[in-house]
Amino acid sequence: MAAAKRGGERLWQMPLEAEYRPFIDSDIADLRNTSTERFGGAITAALLLSEFVGETPWAHLDIAGPARASSAEHYITKGGTGFAVRTLIEIARAYTD
C-alpha cells in the first residue's frame, strides 16, 4: 500500500473472504482457477494464489479492470493504462535502497 501511495496509484486491500473459498473447489482437480459464481472474481483469484504462498508475503494486483481506459483522465491516457506499473517500480525501489 505504501508503494502504491508513493507511485500515485489508488489501491485498496481486498479482504480474503473465507466464505468465497468454496467457489474455487473442483470435482476433478485440487482447485479451479475460475470461480463458480458470477461475483467475487478478484477475491477468488486471490484466494487461489493464497493456497500456494504459505508464509511468504505476497500481493495480488488485479489489473484486468483498469488495464484499459476509454478516455483520458488525470495522468491516464486513452487506451492501455499500464496500471500498477508505478506501484511495482516503487516496490522494486524499496528493495534496492
C-alpha positions as CSV (number, residue, x, y, z in Angstrom):
1,M,0.0,0.0,0.0
2,A,2.9,2.3,0.7
3,A,4.4,1.6,-2.7
4,A,1.1,2.4,-4.4
5,K,0.8,5.7,-2.5
6,R,4.4,6.6,-3.5
7,G,3.6,5.7,-7.1
8,G,0.3,7.8,-7.1
9,E,-1.9,4.8,-7.8
10,R,-5.1,4.1,-5.9
11,L,-5.3,0.6,-4.4
12,W,-7.2,-0.9,-1.6
13,Q,-6.6,-4.1,0.4
14,M,-9.2,-6.5,-0.6
15,P,-10.4,-9.0,2.0
16,L,-9.9,-12.7,1.5
17,E,-13.4,-13.7,2.4
18,A,-13.4,-17.3,3.7
19,E,-17.0,-17.8,2.6
20,Y,-15.8,-17.4,-1.1
21,R,-13.2,-20.2,-0.7
22,P,-15.6,-23.0,-1.8
23,F,-16.1,-21.2,-5.2
24,I,-12.7,-22.5,-6.3
25,D,-13.2,-26.1,-5.2
26,S,-13.3,-28.6,-8.1
27,D,-14.7,-32.1,-8.6
28,I,-11.9,-33.1,-10.8
29,A,-8.8,-31.1,-9.6
30,D,-7.4,-29.9,-6.4
31,L,-8.6,-26.4,-7.2
32,R,-10.2,-24.5,-10.1
33,N,-8.7,-21.2,-11.4
34,T,-12.1,-19.6,-12.0
35,S,-14.9,-19.0,-9.6
36,T,-18.2,-21.0,-9.8
37,E,-20.0,-17.7,-9.1
38,R,-20.5,-14.6,-11.1
39,F,-19.2,-12.3,-8.3
40,G,-16.0,-12.1,-6.3
41,G,-13.7,-12.8,-9.2
42,A,-10.8,-10.8,-7.8
43,I,-11.3,-12.3,-4.4
44,T,-11.4,-15.8,-5.6
45,A,-8.3,-15.2,-7.7
46,A,-6.5,-14.0,-4.6
47,L,-7.8,-17.0,-2.6
48,L,-6.4,-19.3,-5.3
49,L,-3.0,-17.7,-5.0
50,S,-3.1,-17.8,-1.2
51,E,-3.2,-21.6,-1.4
52,F,0.3,-21.6,-2.8
53,V,2.3,-18.9,-0.9
54,G,2.4,-20.3,2.6
55,E,4.0,-17.7,4.9
56,T,5.6,-15.7,2.1
57,P,4.4,-12.1,1.9
58,W,2.5,-11.6,-1.3
59,A,0.1,-9.4,-3.2
60,H,-2.4,-9.9,-5.9
61,L,-2.6,-6.9,-8.2
62,D,-5.8,-7.4,-10.1
63,I,-5.2,-5.3,-13.2
64,A,-7.7,-6.6,-15.6
65,G,-10.4,-3.9,-14.9
66,P,-8.2,-0.8,-15.1
67,A,-5.9,-2.2,-17.9
68,R,-7.6,0.0,-20.5
69,A,-9.3,3.4,-20.4
70,S,-12.0,4.5,-22.8
71,S,-11.0,8.2,-22.3
72,A,-8.1,10.2,-20.9
73,E,-8.3,11.3,-17.2
74,H,-5.6,12.7,-15.0
75,Y,-2.3,11.1,-15.9
76,I,-4.0,8.1,-17.6
77,T,-4.3,8.3,-21.4
78,K,-6.9,6.6,-23.5
79,G,-6.1,3.0,-24.3
80,G,-3.6,0.8,-22.4
81,T,-3.1,2.3,-18.9
82,G,-0.1,0.4,-17.5
83,F,-1.9,0.3,-14.2
84,A,0.1,-0.9,-11.3
85,V,3.4,-0.5,-13.1
86,R,4.2,2.6,-10.9
87,T,3.4,0.5,-7.8
88,L,5.7,-2.3,-9.0
89,I,8.5,0.2,-9.6
90,E,8.1,1.5,-6.1
91,I,8.2,-2.0,-4.7
92,A,11.4,-2.7,-6.6
93,R,12.9,0.6,-5.4
94,A,12.2,-0.4,-1.8
95,Y,14.3,-3.5,-2.2
96,T,17.2,-1.6,-3.8
97,D,17.5,1.2,-1.3
